[in-house]
Amino acid sequence: MPNEPFIDSARAFIGGERVPPLVLVLVLVGERRDDLVCLEGHLRLTAYALVGFPTDVECLIGTASAMGRRAK
């Protein structure tokens, strides 16, 4: 089943399993902070959403002003 990895991860979170932090980047456009984008950890992020973010989510966050230009 294609959704099984997400469901398995969600069950693991409910069971208290620790996982690596998500890797996010805050896209900067001029002086504005535009978007927080997930670079690594999409499966974990989806699993957290499935269980309603019942715990604090550990993240590594960086900034990238050039990323906004590439996304357009």
N, C-alpha and C positions, 0 to 999 in steps of 0.2 A: 504494500500500500504506500503511495507516494507521501502521505502525511505522517507516516509512522515515526520518522526521526523527530518531528516536532512534538508529537504526543509523548514519545519516550522521554524527551528532554523536559517537557512540562512535568511529567510524573517525577522525574529525578529532582527537580526544583522543589516540588511539594515535599519530597522525602528529605530535603535538606542538603542535597549534594552541592558541593562548591565547584564552580567552573571558572575558567579564565575570564578576565574582564573584557568587556566590549571595547572595541577601538573606534572612537568617534572623532570627527573633525568638525569644528565650527567654521563655517564658510563666511569669510569676511568680504563685504562689498563696500569699498570706501570706508566710511566710518561706521557703517551699519553691520550688525551681526545678523546674517540672513537665516541660515539653516544649520541644524545639527544633523550630520550625515553619518550613518553607520558604515565604516570601511571594512570591519571584520567582526563577525559574530552575528550574522543575520539569523541563523538558526536559533541561537540562544535568545536573541531579541524577540523573535516570534514566539518562542516557548514562554518567555516571561509574560508577554502580552496575553497568551492563552490562559495563564493562571492569574491574570489581573495584577501583575507586579506586586506580589505579596511581601516582598522583601526589598531592601535597598539593592540596587544593581551597581556593581562595581564597574567603572568605566575609566579608560584612559582617553583624555580629550586633548586634541591639538588644534591649532588654527592654521588656516591656509587661505591667504588672500587671492592667490592665483587659481585656486580650485573653482571659484565662481565663474571665471572666464572660460574654463574648459567645459563646464557643464552646459553652456548655452549653445 
